[in-house]
Amino acid sequence: MACGLCPGYFSVWYLKDVGVPGSPNFEWTQISNIDSWTLDANVQEATKKRTSSTNGLAVKFCEDIVDYTASVTTTVCETDWLWCHILAGEKNQMSNTREGWWFFGWGKDGTSPEAPAAWNTSRIAQWEIWRDGGAEADPHQDSGIFVYGKVVPGGIGGDNTATDPTTATFTINVSFGPILPEVDASCDLVAPE
């Protein structure tokens, strides 16, 4: 059975600078125990107006505004406390959360999702130029979606009656992307005969 995104093989990764000061060295770090992720479009429709040139019709004079929000739900264990270990809280400041590149991946052919393969320091520099308004970077072939964004500060709570492990949901305000993988010939739709 073929499916566009088969169930059970999804992951979330963030790009982390593990280098010494003045010498960036990036690696992808996977967030463990992902329950689910979504990427939602938020559309603000442009206002329609009638003017002397529209023959009495209300028309849009500007483009709709579209931005994106990512949402991630994960099962949280004591050893991977969400705000300190995963989302880079600054000491005890929960409002100072991670900002950077994220990769929302899916597995191929029943395999577990992998970190993006071609991301090295020069590739990151190329995408940063694109993000800052420069020339578009090369397309990617990785099985997933790239976004650049900042985690929305979240809340915290406890439940003495819970019978399941604690889950945490956090959102990311996307400021660049989403960037989909380049489509290959195997994805071409064929009209039925």
C-alpha positions in Angstrom: 0.0 0.0 0.0 1.4 3.4 -0.9 0.8 6.4 1.2 2.0 10.0 1.1 3.1 10.1 4.8 2.8 6.8 6.4 2.1 6.7 10.1 4.6 6.2 12.9 7.8 7.5 11.4 8.1 11.2 12.2 10.7 13.2 14.0 11.8 16.7 15.0 15.4 17.9 14.9 17.0 21.3 15.8 20.3 22.7 14.6 22.8 23.2 17.4 26.1 25.0 17.4 28.5 22.7 19.2 31.7 24.6 18.2 34.0 26.7 20.3 33.6 30.5 20.1 34.6 31.8 16.7 34.5 28.3 15.2 31.0 27.1 14.4 30.4 23.4 14.2 26.8 22.5 13.7 25.0 19.2 14.3 21.4 18.1 14.2 19.9 17.1 17.6 16.8 14.9 17.6 14.1 15.6 20.2 13.3 12.2 21.6 9.8 10.6 22.1 7.9 12.7 19.5 4.2 12.0 19.7 3.2 14.3 16.8 4.0 17.4 14.9 1.9 19.8 12.7 2.7 22.8 10.6 -0.3 25.1 10.2 -0.8 28.1 7.9 -2.3 31.2 9.4 -4.0 33.2 6.6 -5.0 36.8 7.0 -7.1 37.7 4.0 -6.5 41.1 2.3 -9.4 43.6 2.6 -11.6 44.0 -0.4 -12.5 47.5 -1.5 -14.7 49.1 -4.2 -13.1 52.0 -6.0 -13.9 54.1 -9.1 -11.9 51.7 -11.2 -13.4 48.4 -10.1 -16.9 48.8 -11.8 -18.6 48.6 -8.4 -16.9 45.2 -7.5 -15.0 44.7 -4.3 -11.6 43.5 -5.1 -8.4 42.7 -3.2 -5.7 45.3 -3.6 -3.0 43.5 -1.7 -2.0 39.9 -1.3 -3.2 37.7 1.6 -0.7 37.5 4.4 0.3 33.9 5.3 2.6 32.9 8.1 3.1 29.5 9.8 3.1 28.0 13.2 4.6 24.6 14.0 3.3 22.5 16.9 5.2 19.6 18.5 3.9 17.2 21.2 6.4 15.0 22.9 6.5 12.6 25.9 8.8 14.2 28.5 11.0 12.1 30.8 13.0 13.3 33.7 16.2 13.0 31.8 15.1 15.3 28.9 13.3 18.1 30.7 11.7 20.2 28.0 12.7 23.7 28.8 16.3 23.2 30.1 17.5 20.4 27.8 15.4 20.6 24.7 14.4 24.2 24.2 17.6 25.9 25.5 16.0 27.8 28.4 18.6 30.3 29.7 19.2 29.0 33.3 15.8 29.3 34.8 14.3 31.8 32.3 11.6 29.9 30.5 10.9 32.9 28.3 14.3 32.7 26.7 13.7 29.8 24.3 15.4 28.3 21.3 15.5 30.2 18.0 17.0 28.7 14.9 16.6 26.0 12.2 14.3 23.1 12.7 13.7 20.0 10.6 10.4 18.1 10.7 11.2 14.7 9.2 9.5 11.6 8.1 10.9 8.1 7.4 11.1 6.5 4.0 9.9 3.0 3.3 9.2 2.1 6.9 12.5 3.4 8.2 13.1 5.8 11.0 13.6 9.5 10.0 17.2 10.6 9.7 18.9 13.9 10.3 19.4 16.1 7.2 22.3 14.6 5.3 23.8 17.6 3.4 23.9 20.2 6.1 27.4 21.4 6.8 28.8 24.8 7.8 28.9 26.1 4.2 25.3 24.9 3.5 24.1 26.6 6.6 25.9 29.8 5.5 24.1 29.6 2.1 20.7 29.2 3.7 21.4 32.1 6.2 22.1 34.4 3.2 18.8 33.3 1.7 17.0 33.9 5.0 18.5 37.4 5.2 17.1 38.3 1.7 20.0 37.1 -0.5 20.1 34.6 -3.3 18.0 31.5 -3.0 19.8 28.5 -1.7 20.0 25.2 -3.4 17.0 22.9 -2.9 17.2 20.0 -0.5 16.6 16.3 -1.0 16.0 15.4 2.7 12.8 13.7 3.8 11.2 16.5 5.7 10.5 20.2 6.0 12.9 23.0 7.1 11.7 26.0 9.1 13.5 28.8 10.9 11.7 30.1 14.0 11.5 30.7 17.7 9.7 28.6 20.3 6.8 30.4 21.9 7.3 30.5 25.7 5.0 28.0 27.2 3.4 27.2 30.6 4.0 24.5 33.1 1.7 22.4 35.2 1.3 19.2 37.2 -1.3 16.5 37.5 -1.4 14.1 40.4 -4.1 11.9 38.8 -2.3 11.3 35.5 -1.9 7.6 34.6 0.2 8.2 31.4 3.7 9.7 31.1 3.7 13.5 30.9 3.5 15.1 27.5 4.4 18.6 26.5 3.3 20.6 23.5 5.2 23.6 22.3 4.8 25.8 19.3 7.3 27.6 17.0 6.6 30.9 15.3 8.0 30.3 11.9 9.9 33.4 10.5 11.4 31.7 7.4 10.0 28.7 5.5 8.6 26.1 5.4 11.0 24.7 2.8 9.8 21.5 1.2 12.0 18.9 -0.4 12.6 19.1 -4.1 10.1 17.0 -6.0 11.6 14.1 -7.9 10.1 12.3 -10.9 8.7 9.5 -8.8 6.2 12.0 -7.3 4.7 13.0 -10.6 1.0 12.4 -10.7 -0.3 10.3 -13.5 -3.8 10.9 -14.8 -5.9 7.7 -14.8 -6.5 6.2 -18.2 
